[in-house]
Each structure stands twice: as structure tokens, then as C-alpha cells.
Amino acid sequence: MWVPRFEPFAALRYSPSLPLGKVVAPPYDVLSDSDVVALLQSHPNNIVAIDVPRDVDGPGRYELAGQRLSEWIADGTLVRDPQPSFTLYRTRFTDEAGTSRETVGVLGGLEVVDEGAGGVLPHERTIPKAKTDRLDLTRATNTNLSPVWGLSLTAGLTDLLRAAGEPMGSCTDEQGVVHTVERVSEPSRVAAIADAISANAVLIADGHHRYAISRTFRDEVRATRGNDSPAELTLTYVAELVEDQLSIDAIHRLYTAVTADELLGIFGACFETEEAGVVTPSFSSEVVRRGALCLVRPDGTGVWLTPKPAAFEGVRGLDGAYLEHALRHHQVEVSYQHGVQNVVDIVAGGTAIGVLIRPTSIVEIRRTADEGLLMPPKSTFFTPKLRTGLVLRPLS
């Protein structure tokens, strides 16, 4: 089987003179306009000034982002490492169940492979969306600004990453997650990390669209510069596919153009139903304990939906797949939302009916990789989200 290259690079990093917590940001695709404004008010050199340019309308905003990046390099806001390295990325946090957790992965350049070529594997069907924004930004900045999130099938990778590297900064985000980065440039350790990750396939956990953009950009660069350029790889965070290195939340479903009673009528053929009372944030663990999904009504009450085994013969054991199967003959519109209270609040507005689902298990994620399967869209929500701006990867 084809396996991907994973290589160090000379990273761009914020100057140590700047307050790291005020210049890095959450991923671009979870930020609202007000979030961007608040981040820029926190510090004018926050990475969103480049990663989410909104100063002007139209294509000019990408040119402005590229110009701003060049200016920040020239004035020392961003400093390039003197030699190629990997960056260890550690998080320390409390998960949704209240358990203290620590994880470690590594940032490097992962090979960009053709779709279907193997080596770098998708894990779920993606929802089509406009890709021009990230592509135009990559063209203008000639830089990977935010990482794809990959899961390595190499056993023992976590142990290889545990030893500390050179401290490069730490910050605490708005959820209390501590993000720490450390540089690894010692040749033998760099080689060991590269060999370990390149020994097996990497499963994309988050950032399918960013990886697709990297493929398009790579092809454009090949047309003018050949196939020996930094565009042959893309910035990727890689962690081992093991339970203690992953925190996976559910992405719940919101259905429109249908009432709660209509949905319950449809679900009756596939699920046993039972009143659940008022839905609270504790339902994030209660659905797991009960082995059931939960429909959320506009009045804040819920109904347990326990799958009938006979109704799902031949259907993969994923709540998202169960719902697709149950609704396969019905026209309903679906959207996706993380967080039980967020679902309750939206449903209370009268625009949708919610269904809480269980997080996807590590066993099913591993099966996806081993058998080359795809999960339904939005089957996994990996946390904590990686910060943008801790490491940038130049493409020249």
C-alpha cells in the first residue's frame, strides 16, 4: 500500500516578543464576524487579519492578506526558523465527561496525494461547499495557514512524541484548553518521527476541504514549477489513532420542514420511543449510557430513540447511518450542530427539530481506515480544536 511522506520544514512563527494567546485564533470555519472583530481588538497582529481577511470586499481581500503576511515577515512580527523541524503540539484540557486529558501530536508537511491513490484516507463523506476562499488565500499568501488534522495508524507514535522538545510557547484558550508547542530539530529524532508516520496510512480526521485545496494548489504549481516544490506537501497535525489521544464529541442533527410528531411517526418503524423529560447538557453522556438517540422538541423535552436491531440489519452501527436509513424515503432538510445546549436553544426558536446522537467510537474510526469505508457527513467532532497561528508553513 502506498504510504505518504511526512517531512519537517522551516516554519514561520510569531516573534517571542508577542503575547501568543492574543495572536493565535480558533480555526477559520468556526469564527463569526463578531469573533473576528474581537480577536483583532485583542491584538492587531492576530492571525485572523491574514487567515480571515475582511477589510475589503471581493478578491482584493486576498491580495491584502498576502501583502500583510509579507509586511509581518519584513518587520519581524513573524520569524522563519533557521532550519527544518517538526513541532510537537500538546493540549491539556477537561473533556465533556469531566476527565482531565493530555494529548500530543506533531505538525509537519504531509504528502498531497491524488484522490483515491491511498496513503492519505478520508474518513467521512463531505458536504460540497465553495472551495475558492481557501484556494484564493493560499494563492495570495503562498503559505499553509492552518493544519489538516490526521490520524496515524502507526502503533507507538505517541511514545515517540512524549519527550519534550525546545519550548516555543504556550497559551490558554477561551475553553480553558492549554495549547503548547515545542520544536524538534535534532536530526535523529526528526528522522524517527518522519519514518514512523510515513510507515502507515494517515486518516484525515478534520480538514478534508483544506486537503482538497492543497491538491488543487499542488497541481497549479506543478504546471509552472514541476513536481519538486513545497506544494507537494501540506501542513498537517498528526496524532496516533488511539483512544487516549483523541477526544471525540458528537455532531447532532437538526431537521427542518418537519414537525416533532411527524419525525416520531417516521422513527417509530426503526426505534423504540420513550419520554425523556427536559433535555439538559447531561444528555451528552446519557445518550451513551442508555445506548439511545434523543429527539428534542421545541418545548425543551425529549424522546429517547432506542434502535430496533431488526430495523438496521446491514446498516453500519453509527447513529448518523441509522438516521439516514430511517429517513431514506422522506424529504427532510438536515443541518449539524455541536453541543446539547446549542441544539436545545435552536430548537426552542421553532425553526428545527433536534436529534442528539452518540459520539463515534474509536473502533468505528479504525474500521473506517482498515476497510476503506466512509462515514456519513459530520460523524465526528474532534476536540480541542487546533489553534491557527502557532505554526505557518511557507510554500516557497
Helices and strands as residue ranges (DSSP letters): E 6-7, E 12-14, H 20-23, G 28-30, H 33-42, H 48-51, H 60-74, E 78-80, E 86-94, E 100-111, E 120-121, H 132-141, E 143-144, E 148-152, H 157-162, E 166-172, E 178-184, H 187-197, E 202-206, H 208-225, G 230-232, E 233-240, G 243-245, E 247-249, E 251-256, H 260-267, E 271-278, H 283-290, E 293-296, E 301-307, G 309-312, H 319-326, E 333-338, H 340-348, E 353-356, H 362-371, E 381-383, E 393-394
